[in-house]
Amino acid sequence: MSRLKSKIKKDFLFHLEHFYRNYGNEWSLDEFPPIIKKNKDKIIALLPELEEKGILKLNEDQSFTILKLPSQLDI
């Protein structure tokens, strides 16, 4: 994994956990801060991996439900 992709993933997981802990579990990428939205295409490609690991469940409209905190898993 490239360093840029790793940084994008790390930033997204940080915000994912923050949003879940403070605001609930139903989200779309459009609701995230600009630093996340500017890498939306890369993060969309990452979402199926996170779903496979049980962190979130993807919805048909590219929104998602957070199921587990990323910090609870070794990812």
Distance bins in CASP14 RR format, pairs under 12 A and 6 or more apart:
PFRMAT RR
TARGET T0000
AUTHOR 0000-0000-0000
RMODE 2
METHOD distances of the structure
MODEL  1
1 7 0 0 0 0 1 0 0 0 0 0 0
1 8 0 0 0 0 1 0 0 0 0 0 0
1 9 1 0 0 1 0 0 0 0 0 0 0
1 10 0 0 0 0 0 1 0 0 0 0 0
1 42 0 0 0 0 0 1 0 0 0 0 0
1 46 0 0 0 0 0 1 0 0 0 0 0
1 49 0 0 0 0 0 1 0 0 0 0 0
1 75 0 0 0 0 0 1 0 0 0 0 0
2 8 0 0 0 0 1 0 0 0 0 0 0
2 9 0 0 0 0 0 1 0 0 0 0 0
2 42 0 0 0 0 0 1 0 0 0 0 0
3 9 0 0 0 0 0 1 0 0 0 0 0
3 10 0 0 0 0 0 1 0 0 0 0 0
4 10 0 0 0 0 0 1 0 0 0 0 0
4 11 0 0 0 0 0 1 0 0 0 0 0
4 39 0 0 0 0 1 0 0 0 0 0 0
4 42 0 0 0 0 1 0 0 0 0 0 0
5 11 0 0 0 0 0 1 0 0 0 0 0
5 12 0 0 0 0 0 1 0 0 0 0 0
5 39 0 0 0 0 1 0 0 0 0 0 0
5 41 0 0 0 0 0 1 0 0 0 0 0
5 42 1 0 0 1 0 0 0 0 0 0 0
5 43 0 0 0 0 0 1 0 0 0 0 0
5 45 0 0 0 0 1 0 0 0 0 0 0
5 46 0 0 0 0 1 0 0 0 0 0 0
5 49 0 0 0 0 0 1 0 0 0 0 0
6 12 0 0 0 0 0 1 0 0 0 0 0
6 13 0 0 0 0 0 1 0 0 0 0 0
6 42 0 0 0 0 0 1 0 0 0 0 0
6 46 0 0 0 0 0 1 0 0 0 0 0
6 75 0 0 0 0 0 1 0 0 0 0 0
7 13 0 0 0 0 0 1 0 0 0 0 0
7 14 0 0 0 0 0 1 0 0 0 0 0
7 35 0 0 0 0 0 1 0 0 0 0 0
7 36 0 0 0 0 0 1 0 0 0 0 0
7 39 0 0 0 0 1 0 0 0 0 0 0
7 42 0 0 0 0 0 1 0 0 0 0 0
7 43 0 0 0 0 0 1 0 0 0 0 0
8 14 0 0 0 0 0 1 0 0 0 0 0
8 15 0 0 0 0 0 1 0 0 0 0 0
8 32 0 0 0 0 0 1 0 0 0 0 0
8 35 0 0 0 0 1 0 0 0 0 0 0
8 36 0 0 0 0 1 0 0 0 0 0 0
8 37 0 0 0 0 0 1 0 0 0 0 0
8 38 0 0 0 0 1 0 0 0 0 0 0
8 39 1 0 1 0 0 0 0 0 0 0 0
8 40 0 0 0 0 0 1 0 0 0 0 0
8 41 0 0 0 0 0 1 0 0 0 0 0
8 42 1 0 1 0 0 0 0 0 0 0 0
8 43 1 0 0 1 0 0 0 0 0 0 0
8 44 0 0 0 0 0 1 0 0 0 0 0
8 45 0 0 0 0 0 1 0 0 0 0 0
8 46 1 0 0 1 0 0 0 0 0 0 0
9 15 0 0 0 0 0 1 0 0 0 0 0
9 16 0 0 0 0 0 1 0 0 0 0 0
9 36 0 0 0 0 0 1 0 0 0 0 0
9 39 0 0 0 0 1 0 0 0 0 0 0
9 42 0 0 0 0 1 0 0 0 0 0 0
9 43 0 0 0 0 1 0 0 0 0 0 0
9 45 0 0 0 0 0 1 0 0 0 0 0
9 46 1 0 1 0 0 0 0 0 0 0 0
9 47 0 0 0 0 0 1 0 0 0 0 0
9 49 0 0 0 0 1 0 0 0 0 0 0
9 50 0 0 0 0 1 0 0 0 0 0 0
9 53 0 0 0 0 0 1 0 0 0 0 0
9 55 0 0 0 0 0 1 0 0 0 0 0
9 70 0 0 0 0 1 0 0 0 0 0 0
9 75 0 0 0 0 1 0 0 0 0 0 0
10 16 0 0 0 0 0 1 0 0 0 0 0
10 17 0 0 0 0 0 1 0 0 0 0 0
10 35 0 0 0 0 0 1 0 0 0 0 0
10 36 0 0 0 0 0 1 0 0 0 0 0
10 39 0 0 0 0 0 1 0 0 0 0 0
10 43 0 0 0 0 0 1 0 0 0 0 0
10 46 0 0 0 0 0 1 0 0 0 0 0
10 70 0 0 0 0 1 0 0 0 0 0 0
10 71 0 0 0 0 0 1 0 0 0 0 0
10 75 0 0 0 0 0 1 0 0 0 0 0
11 17 0 0 0 0 0 1 0 0 0 0 0
11 18 0 0 0 0 0 1 0 0 0 0 0
11 32 0 0 0 0 1 0 0 0 0 0 0
11 33 0 0 0 0 1 0 0 0 0 0 0
11 34 0 0 0 0 0 1 0 0 0 0 0
11 35 1 0 0 1 0 0 0 0 0 0 0
11 36 1 0 0 1 0 0 0 0 0 0 0
11 37 0 0 0 0 0 1 0 0 0 0 0
11 38 0 0 0 0 0 1 0 0 0 0 0
11 39 1 0 0 1 0 0 0 0 0 0 0
11 42 0 0 0 0 0 1 0 0 0 0 0
11 43 0 0 0 0 1 0 0 0 0 0 0
11 46 0 0 0 0 0 1 0 0 0 0 0
11 70 0 0 0 0 0 1 0 0 0 0 0
12 18 0 0 0 0 0 1 0 0 0 0 0
12 19 0 0 0 0 0 1 0 0 0 0 0
12 27 0 0 0 0 0 1 0 0 0 0 0
12 29 0 0 0 0 1 0 0 0 0 0 0
12 32 1 0 0 1 0 0 0 0 0 0 0
12 33 0 0 0 0 0 1 0 0 0 0 0
12 35 0 0 0 0 1 0 0 0 0 0 0
12 36 1 0 1 0 0 0 0 0 0 0 0
12 37 0 0 0 0 0 1 0 0 0 0 0
12 38 0 0 0 0 0 1 0 0 0 0 0
12 39 1 0 0 1 0 0 0 0 0 0 0
12 40 0 0 0 0 0 1 0 0 0 0 0
12 42 0 0 0 0 1 0 0 0 0 0 0
12 43 1 0 1 0 0 0 0 0 0 0 0
12 44 0 0 0 0 0 1 0 0 0 0 0
12 45 0 0 0 0 0 1 0 0 0 0 0
12 46 1 0 0 1 0 0 0 0 0 0 0
12 47 0 0 0 0 1 0 0 0 0 0 0
12 49 0 0 0 0 0 1 0 0 0 0 0
12 50 0 0 0 0 1 0 0 0 0 0 0
12 55 0 0 0 0 0 1 0 0 0 0 0
12 56 0 0 0 0 0 1 0 0 0 0 0
12 64 0 0 0 0 0 1 0 0 0 0 0
12 66 0 0 0 0 0 1 0 0 0 0 0
12 70 0 0 0 0 1 0 0 0 0 0 0
12 75 0 0 0 0 0 1 0 0 0 0 0
13 19 0 0 0 0 0 1 0 0 0 0 0
13 20 0 0 0 0 0 1 0 0 0 0 0
13 32 0 0 0 0 0 1 0 0 0 0 0
13 36 0 0 0 0 0 1 0 0 0 0 0
13 43 0 0 0 0 0 1 0 0 0 0 0
13 46 0 0 0 0 1 0 0 0 0 0 0
13 47 0 0 0 0 0 1 0 0 0 0 0
13 49 0 0 0 0 0 1 0 0 0 0 0
13 50 0 0 0 0 1 0 0 0 0 0 0
13 53 0 0 0 0 0 1 0 0 0 0 0
13 55 0 0 0 0 1 0 0 0 0 0 0
13 56 0 0 0 0 0 1 0 0 0 0 0
13 66 0 0 0 0 0 1 0 0 0 0 0
13 68 0 0 0 0 0 1 0 0 0 0 0
13 69 0 0 0 0 1 0 0 0 0 0 0
13 70 1 0 1 0 0 0 0 0 0 0 0
13 71 0 0 0 0 1 0 0 0 0 0 0
13 72 0 0 0 0 0 1 0 0 0 0 0
13 73 0 0 0 0 1 0 0 0 0 0 0
13 75 1 0 0 1 0 0 0 0 0 0 0
14 20 0 0 0 0 0 1 0 0 0 0 0
14 21 0 0 0 0 0 1 0 0 0 0 0
14 32 0 0 0 0 0 1 0 0 0 0 0
14 33 0 0 0 0 0 1 0 0 0 0 0
14 35 0 0 0 0 0 1 0 0 0 0 0
14 36 0 0 0 0 1 0 0 0 0 0 0
14 69 0 0 0 0 0 1 0 0 0 0 0
14 70 0 0 0 0 1 0 0 0 0 0 0
14 71 0 0 0 0 1 0 0 0 0 0 0
15 21 0 0 0 0 0 1 0 0 0 0 0
15 22 0 0 0 0 0 1 0 0 0 0 0
15 23 0 0 0 0 0 1 0 0 0 0 0
15 27 0 0 0 0 1 0 0 0 0 0 0
15 29 0 0 0 0 0 1 0 0 0 0 0
15 31 0 0 0 0 0 1 0 0 0 0 0
15 32 1 0 1 0 0 0 0 0 0 0 0
15 33 1 0 0 1 0 0 0 0 0 0 0
15 34 0 0 0 0 0 1 0 0 0 0 0
15 35 0 0 0 0 1 0 0 0 0 0 0
15 36 1 0 1 0 0 0 0 0 0 0 0
15 37 0 0 0 0 0 1 0 0 0 0 0
15 39 0 0 0 0 0 1 0 0 0 0 0
15 43 0 0 0 0 1 0 0 0 0 0 0
15 66 0 0 0 0 0 1 0 0 0 0 0
15 70 0 0 0 0 0 1 0 0 0 0 0
16 22 0 0 0 0 0 1 0 0 0 0 0
16 23 0 0 0 0 0 1 0 0 0 0 0
16 24 0 0 0 0 0 1 0 0 0 0 0
16 25 0 0 0 0 1 0 0 0 0 0 0
16 27 1 0 0 1 0 0 0 0 0 0 0
16 29 0 0 0 0 0 1 0 0 0 0 0
16 31 0 0 0 0 0 1 0 0 0 0 0
16 32 0 0 0 0 1 0 0 0 0 0 0
16 33 0 0 0 0 0 1 0 0 0 0 0
16 36 0 0 0 0 1 0 0 0 0 0 0
16 43 0 0 0 0 1 0 0 0 0 0 0
16 46 0 0 0 0 0 1 0 0 0 0 0
16 47 0 0 0 0 0 1 0 0 0 0 0
16 50 0 0 0 0 1 0 0 0 0 0 0
16 55 1 0 0 1 0 0 0 0 0 0 0
16 56 1 0 0 1 0 0 0 0 0 0 0
16 64 0 0 0 0 1 0 0 0 0 0 0
16 65 0 0 0 0 0 1 0 0 0 0 0
16 66 1 0 0 1 0 0 0 0 0 0 0
16 67 0 0 0 0 0 1 0 0 0 0 0
16 68 0 0 0 0 0 1 0 0 0 0 0
16 69 0 0 0 0 1 0 0 0 0 0 0
16 70 1 0 0 1 0 0 0 0 0 0 0
16 71 0 0 0 0 0 1 0 0 0 0 0
16 72 0 0 0 0 0 1 0 0 0 0 0
16 73 0 0 0 0 0 1 0 0 0 0 0
16 75 0 0 0 0 0 1 0 0 0 0 0
17 23 0 0 0 0 0 1 0 0 0 0 0
17 24 0 0 0 0 0 1 0 0 0 0 0
17 25 0 0 0 0 0 1 0 0 0 0 0
17 27 0 0 0 0 0 1 0 0 0 0 0
17 50 0 0 0 0 0 1 0 0 0 0 0
17 55 0 0 0 0 1 0 0 0 0 0 0
17 56 0 0 0 0 0 1 0 0 0 0 0
17 66 0 0 0 0 1 0 0 0 0 0 0
17 68 0 0 0 0 1 0 0 0 0 0 0
17 69 1 0 1 0 0 0 0 0 0 0 0
17 70 1 0 1 0 0 0 0 0 0 0 0
17 71 1 0 1 0 0 0 0 0 0 0 0
17 72 0 0 0 0 1 0 0 0 0 0 0
17 73 0 0 0 0 0 1 0 0 0 0 0
17 75 0 0 0 0 0 1 0 0 0 0 0
18 24 0 0 0 0 0 1 0 0 0 0 0
18 27 0 0 0 0 0 1 0 0 0 0 0
18 32 0 0 0 0 1 0 0 0 0 0 0
18 33 0 0 0 0 1 0 0 0 0 0 0
18 36 0 0 0 0 0 1 0 0 0 0 0
18 66 0 0 0 0 0 1 0 0 0 0 0
18 69 0 0 0 0 0 1 0 0 0 0 0
18 70 0 0 0 0 0 1 0 0 0 0 0
18 71 0 0 0 0 0 1 0 0 0 0 0
19 25 0 0 0 0 1 0 0 0 0 0 0
19 26 0 0 0 0 1 0 0 0 0 0 0
19 27 1 0 0 1 0 0 0 0 0 0 0
19 28 0 0 0 0 0 1 0 0 0 0 0
19 29 0 0 0 0 0 1 0 0 0 0 0
19 31 1 0 0 1 0 0 0 0 0 0 0
19 32 1 0 0 1 0 0 0 0 0 0 0
19 33 0 0 0 0 1 0 0 0 0 0 0
19 36 0 0 0 0 1 0 0 0 0 0 0
19 56 0 0 0 0 0 1 0 0 0 0 0
19 64 0 0 0 0 0 1 0 0 0 0 0
19 65 0 0 0 0 0 1 0 0 0 0 0
19 66 1 0 0 1 0 0 0 0 0 0 0
19 69 0 0 0 0 0 1 0 0 0 0 0
19 70 0 0 0 0 0 1 0 0 0 0 0
20 26 0 0 0 0 1 0 0 0 0 0 0
20 27 0 0 0 0 1 0 0 0 0 0 0
20 55 0 0 0 0 1 0 0 0 0 0 0
20 56 0 0 0 0 1 0 0 0 0 0 0
20 64 0 0 0 0 0 1 0 0 0 0 0
20 65 0 0 0 0 1 0 0 0 0 0 0
20 66 1 0 1 0 0 0 0 0 0 0 0
20 67 0 0 0 0 1 0 0 0 0 0 0
20 68 0 0 0 0 1 0 0 0 0 0 0
20 69 1 0 0 1 0 0 0 0 0 0 0
20 70 0 0 0 0 1 0 0 0 0 0 0
20 71 0 0 0 0 0 1 0 0 0 0 0
20 72 0 0 0 0 0 1 0 0 0 0 0
21 66 0 0 0 0 1 0 0 0 0 0 0
21 68 0 0 0 0 0 1 0 0 0 0 0
21 69 1 0 0 1 0 0 0 0 0 0 0
21 70 0 0 0 0 0 1 0 0 0 0 0
21 71 0 0 0 0 1 0 0 0 0 0 0
21 72 0 0 0 0 0 1 0 0 0 0 0
22 66 0 0 0 0 0 1 0 0 0 0 0
22 69 0 0 0 0 0 1 0 0 0 0 0
23 31 0 0 0 0 1 0 0 0 0 0 0
23 32 0 0 0 0 0 1 0 0 0 0 0
23 66 0 0 0 0 0 1 0 0 0 0 0
24 31 0 0 0 0 0 1 0 0 0 0 0
24 64 0 0 0 0 0 1 0 0 0 0 0
24 65 0 0 0 0 1 0 0 0 0 0 0
24 66 1 0 0 1 0 0 0 0 0 0 0
24 67 0 0 0 0 0 1 0 0 0 0 0
24 69 0 0 0 0 0 1 0 0 0 0 0
25 55 0 0 0 0 0 1 0 0 0 0 0
25 56 0 0 0 0 1 0 0 0 0 0 0
25 57 0 0 0 0 1 0 0 0 0 0 0
25 59 0 0 0 0 0 1 0 0 0 0 0
25 63 0 0 0 0 0 1 0 0 0 0 0
25 64 0 0 0 0 1 0 0 0 0 0 0
25 65 1 0 1 0 0 0 0 0 0 0 0
25 66 1 0 1 0 0 0 0 0 0 0 0
25 67 1 0 0 1 0 0 0 0 0 0 0
25 68 0 0 0 0 1 0 0 0 0 0 0
25 69 0 0 0 0 0 1 0 0 0 0 0
26 56 0 0 0 0 0 1 0 0 0 0 0
26 57 0 0 0 0 0 1 0 0 0 0 0
26 59 0 0 0 0 1 0 0 0 0 0 0
26 61 0 0 0 0 0 1 0 0 0 0 0
26 63 1 0 0 1 0 0 0 0 0 0 0
26 64 1 0 0 1 0 0 0 0 0 0 0
26 65 1 0 1 0 0 0 0 0 0 0 0
26 66 1 0 0 1 0 0 0 0 0 0 0
26 67 0 0 0 0 0 1 0 0 0 0 0
27 33 0 0 0 0 0 1 0 0 0 0 0
27 36 0 0 0 0 0 1 0 0 0 0 0
27 43 0 0 0 0 0 1 0 0 0 0 0
27 47 0 0 0 0 0 1 0 0 0 0 0
27 50 0 0 0 0 0 1 0 0 0 0 0
27 56 0 0 0 0 1 0 0 0 0 0 0
27 57 0 0 0 0 0 1 0 0 0 0 0
27 58 0 0 0 0 0 1 0 0 0 0 0
27 59 0 0 0 0 1 0 0 0 0 0 0
27 61 0 0 0 0 0 1 0 0 0 0 0
27 62 0 0 0 0 0 1 0 0 0 0 0
27 63 1 0 0 1 0 0 0 0 0 0 0
27 64 1 0 0 1 0 0 0 0 0 0 0
27 65 1 0 0 1 0 0 0 0 0 0 0
27 66 1 0 0 1 0 0 0 0 0 0 0
27 67 0 0 0 0 0 1 0 0 0 0 0
28 36 0 0 0 0 0 1 0 0 0 0 0
28 37 0 0 0 0 0 1 0 0 0 0 0
28 40 0 0 0 0 0 1 0 0 0 0 0
28 43 0 0 0 0 0 1 0 0 0 0 0
28 44 0 0 0 0 0 1 0 0 0 0 0
28 47 0 0 0 0 0 1 0 0 0 0 0
28 56 0 0 0 0 0 1 0 0 0 0 0
28 58 0 0 0 0 0 1 0 0 0 0 0
28 59 0 0 0 0 1 0 0 0 0 0 0
28 60 0 0 0 0 0 1 0 0 0 0 0
28 61 1 0 0 1 0 0 0 0 0 0 0
28 62 1 0 0 1 0 0 0 0 0 0 0
28 63 1 0 1 0 0 0 0 0 0 0 0
28 64 1 0 0 1 0 0 0 0 0 0 0
28 65 0 0 0 0 0 1 0 0 0 0 0
28 66 0 0 0 0 0 1 0 0 0 0 0
29 35 0 0 0 0 0 1 0 0 0 0 0
29 36 1 0 0 1 0 0 0 0 0 0 0
29 37 1 0 0 1 0 0 0 0 0 0 0
29 38 0 0 0 0 0 1 0 0 0 0 0
29 39 0 0 0 0 1 0 0 0 0 0 0
29 40 1 0 1 0 0 0 0 0 0 0 0
29 41 0 0 0 0 1 0 0 0 0 0 0
29 42 0 0 0 0 0 1 0 0 0 0 0
29 43 1 0 0 1 0 0 0 0 0 0 0
29 44 1 0 0 1 0 0 0 0 0 0 0
29 45 0 0 0 0 0 1 0 0 0 0 0
29 46 0 0 0 0 0 1 0 0 0 0 0
29 47 0 0 0 0 1 0 0 0 0 0 0
29 56 0 0 0 0 0 1 0 0 0 0 0
29 58 0 0 0 0 0 1 0 0 0 0 0
29 59 0 0 0 0 0 1 0 0 0 0 0
29 61 0 0 0 0 0 1 0 0 0 0 0
29 62 1 0 0 1 0 0 0 0 0 0 0
29 63 0 0 0 0 1 0 0 0 0 0 0
29 64 0 0 0 0 1 0 0 0 0 0 0
30 36 0 0 0 0 1 0 0 0 0 0 0
30 37 1 0 0 1 0 0 0 0 0 0 0
30 40 0 0 0 0 1 0 0 0 0 0 0
30 43 0 0 0 0 0 1 0 0 0 0 0
30 44 0 0 0 0 0 1 0 0 0 0 0
30 61 0 0 0 0 0 1 0 0 0 0 0
30 62 0 0 0 0 1 0 0 0 0 0 0
30 63 0 0 0 0 1 0 0 0 0 0 0
30 64 0 0 0 0 0 1 0 0 0 0 0
31 37 0 0 0 0 1 0 0 0 0 0 0
31 40 0 0 0 0 0 1 0 0 0 0 0
31 62 0 0 0 0 0 1 0 0 0 0 0
31 63 0 0 0 0 1 0 0 0 0 0 0
31 64 0 0 0 0 0 1 0 0 0 0 0
32 38 0 0 0 0 1 0 0 0 0 0 0
32 39 0 0 0 0 1 0 0 0 0 0 0
32 40 0 0 0 0 1 0 0 0 0 0 0
32 43 0 0 0 0 1 0 0 0 0 0 0
32 44 0 0 0 0 0 1 0 0 0 0 0
32 63 0 0 0 0 0 1 0 0 0 0 0
32 64 0 0 0 0 0 1 0 0 0 0 0
33 39 0 0 0 0 0 1 0 0 0 0 0
33 40 0 0 0 0 0 1 0 0 0 0 0
34 40 0 0 0 0 0 1 0 0 0 0 0
35 43 0 0 0 0 0 1 0 0 0 0 0
36 42 0 0 0 0 1 0 0 0 0 0 0
36 43 1 0 0 1 0 0 0 0 0 0 0
36 44 0 0 0 0 0 1 0 0 0 0 0
36 46 0 0 0 0 0 1 0 0 0 0 0
37 43 0 0 0 0 1 0 0 0 0 0 0
37 44 0 0 0 0 0 1 0 0 0 0 0
39 45 0 0 0 0 0 1 0 0 0 0 0
39 46 0 0 0 0 1 0 0 0 0 0 0
40 46 0 0 0 0 0 1 0 0 0 0 0
40 47 0 0 0 0 0 1 0 0 0 0 0
40 62 0 0 0 0 1 0 0 0 0 0 0
41 47 0 0 0 0 0 1 0 0 0 0 0
41 62 0 0 0 0 0 1 0 0 0 0 0
42 49 0 0 0 0 0 1 0 0 0 0 0
43 49 0 0 0 0 0 1 0 0 0 0 0
43 50 0 0 0 0 1 0 0 0 0 0 0
43 56 0 0 0 0 0 1 0 0 0 0 0
43 62 0 0 0 0 0 1 0 0 0 0 0
43 64 0 0 0 0 0 1 0 0 0 0 0
44 50 0 0 0 0 0 1 0 0 0 0 0
44 51 0 0 0 0 0 1 0 0 0 0 0
44 58 0 0 0 0 1 0 0 0 0 0 0
44 62 1 0 0 1 0 0 0 0 0 0 0
44 63 0 0 0 0 0 1 0 0 0 0 0
44 64 0 0 0 0 0 1 0 0 0 0 0
45 62 0 0 0 0 0 1 0 0 0 0 0
46 52 0 0 0 0 0 1 0 0 0 0 0
46 53 0 0 0 0 0 1 0 0 0 0 0
46 55 0 0 0 0 0 1 0 0 0 0 0
46 56 0 0 0 0 0 1 0 0 0 0 0
46 58 0 0 0 0 0 1 0 0 0 0 0
46 64 0 0 0 0 0 1 0 0 0 0 0
46 70 0 0 0 0 0 1 0 0 0 0 0
46 75 0 0 0 0 0 1 0 0 0 0 0
47 53 0 0 0 0 0 1 0 0 0 0 0
47 54 0 0 0 0 0 1 0 0 0 0 0
47 55 0 0 0 0 1 0 0 0 0 0 0
47 56 1 0 0 1 0 0 0 0 0 0 0
47 57 0 0 0 0 1 0 0 0 0 0 0
47 58 1 0 1 0 0 0 0 0 0 0 0
47 59 0 0 0 0 0 1 0 0 0 0 0
47 62 1 0 0 1 0 0 0 0 0 0 0
47 63 0 0 0 0 0 1 0 0 0 0 0
47 64 1 0 0 1 0 0 0 0 0 0 0
47 65 0 0 0 0 0 1 0 0 0 0 0
47 66 0 0 0 0 0 1 0 0 0 0 0
48 54 0 0 0 0 0 1 0 0 0 0 0
48 55 0 0 0 0 0 1 0 0 0 0 0
48 56 0 0 0 0 1 0 0 0 0 0 0
48 57 0 0 0 0 0 1 0 0 0 0 0
48 58 1 0 0 1 0 0 0 0 0 0 0
48 62 0 0 0 0 0 1 0 0 0 0 0
48 64 0 0 0 0 0 1 0 0 0 0 0
49 55 0 0 0 0 1 0 0 0 0 0 0
49 56 0 0 0 0 0 1 0 0 0 0 0
49 58 0 0 0 0 0 1 0 0 0 0 0
49 70 0 0 0 0 0 1 0 0 0 0 0
49 73 0 0 0 0 0 1 0 0 0 0 0
49 75 0 0 0 0 1 0 0 0 0 0 0
50 56 1 0 1 0 0 0 0 0 0 0 0
50 57 0 0 0 0 1 0 0 0 0 0 0
50 58 0 0 0 0 1 0 0 0 0 0 0
50 64 0 0 0 0 1 0 0 0 0 0 0
50 65 0 0 0 0 0 1 0 0 0 0 0
50 66 0 0 0 0 1 0 0 0 0 0 0
50 67 0 0 0 0 1 0 0 0 0 0 0
50 68 0 0 0 0 1 0 0 0 0 0 0
50 69 0 0 0 0 0 1 0 0 0 0 0
50 70 1 0 0 1 0 0 0 0 0 0 0
50 73 0 0 0 0 1 0 0 0 0 0 0
50 75 1 0 0 1 0 0 0 0 0 0 0
51 57 1 0 0 1 0 0 0 0 0 0 0
51 58 1 0 1 0 0 0 0 0 0 0 0
51 59 0 0 0 0 0 1 0 0 0 0 0
51 62 0 0 0 0 0 1 0 0 0 0 0
51 64 1 0 0 1 0 0 0 0 0 0 0
51 65 0 0 0 0 1 0 0 0 0 0 0
51 66 0 0 0 0 0 1 0 0 0 0 0
51 67 0 0 0 0 1 0 0 0 0 0 0
51 68 0 0 0 0 0 1 0 0 0 0 0
52 58 0 0 0 0 0 1 0 0 0 0 0
52 67 0 0 0 0 0 1 0 0 0 0 0
52 73 0 0 0 0 0 1 0 0 0 0 0
52 75 0 0 0 0 0 1 0 0 0 0 0
53 67 0 0 0 0 1 0 0 0 0 0 0
53 68 0 0 0 0 1 0 0 0 0 0 0
53 69 0 0 0 0 0 1 0 0 0 0 0
53 70 0 0 0 0 1 0 0 0 0 0 0
53 72 0 0 0 0 0 1 0 0 0 0 0
53 73 1 0 0 1 0 0 0 0 0 0 0
53 74 0 0 0 0 1 0 0 0 0 0 0
53 75 1 0 0 1 0 0 0 0 0 0 0
54 64 0 0 0 0 0 1 0 0 0 0 0
54 65 0 0 0 0 0 1 0 0 0 0 0
54 66 0 0 0 0 1 0 0 0 0 0 0
54 67 1 0 1 0 0 0 0 0 0 0 0
54 68 1 0 1 0 0 0 0 0 0 0 0
54 69 0 0 0 0 0 1 0 0 0 0 0
54 70 0 0 0 0 0 1 0 0 0 0 0
54 72 0 0 0 0 0 1 0 0 0 0 0
54 73 1 0 0 1 0 0 0 0 0 0 0
54 75 0 0 0 0 1 0 0 0 0 0 0
55 64 0 0 0 0 1 0 0 0 0 0 0
55 65 0 0 0 0 0 1 0 0 0 0 0
55 66 1 0 0 1 0 0 0 0 0 0 0
55 67 1 0 0 1 0 0 0 0 0 0 0
55 68 1 0 1 0 0 0 0 0 0 0 0
55 69 1 0 0 1 0 0 0 0 0 0 0
55 70 1 0 1 0 0 0 0 0 0 0 0
55 71 0 0 0 0 0 1 0 0 0 0 0
55 72 0 0 0 0 1 0 0 0 0 0 0
55 73 1 0 0 1 0 0 0 0 0 0 0
55 74 0 0 0 0 0 1 0 0 0 0 0
55 75 1 0 0 1 0 0 0 0 0 0 0
56 62 0 0 0 0 0 1 0 0 0 0 0
56 63 0 0 0 0 1 0 0 0 0 0 0
56 64 1 0 1 0 0 0 0 0 0 0 0
56 65 1 0 0 1 0 0 0 0 0 0 0
56 66 1 0 1 0 0 0 0 0 0 0 0
56 67 1 0 1 0 0 0 0 0 0 0 0
56 68 0 0 0 0 1 0 0 0 0 0 0
56 69 0 0 0 0 0 1 0 0 0 0 0
56 70 0 0 0 0 1 0 0 0 0 0 0
56 73 0 0 0 0 0 1 0 0 0 0 0
56 75 0 0 0 0 0 1 0 0 0 0 0
57 63 0 0 0 0 1 0 0 0 0 0 0
57 64 1 0 0 1 0 0 0 0 0 0 0
57 65 1 0 1 0 0 0 0 0 0 0 0
57 66 0 0 0 0 1 0 0 0 0 0 0
57 67 1 0 1 0 0 0 0 0 0 0 0
57 68 0 0 0 0 0 1 0 0 0 0 0
58 64 1 0 1 0 0 0 0 0 0 0 0
58 65 0 0 0 0 1 0 0 0 0 0 0
58 66 0 0 0 0 0 1 0 0 0 0 0
58 67 0 0 0 0 0 1 0 0 0 0 0
59 65 1 0 0 1 0 0 0 0 0 0 0
59 66 0 0 0 0 0 1 0 0 0 0 0
66 72 0 0 0 0 0 1 0 0 0 0 0
67 73 0 0 0 0 0 1 0 0 0 0 0
68 74 0 0 0 0 0 1 0 0 0 0 0
68 75 0 0 0 0 0 1 0 0 0 0 0
69 75 0 0 0 0 0 1 0 0 0 0 0
END
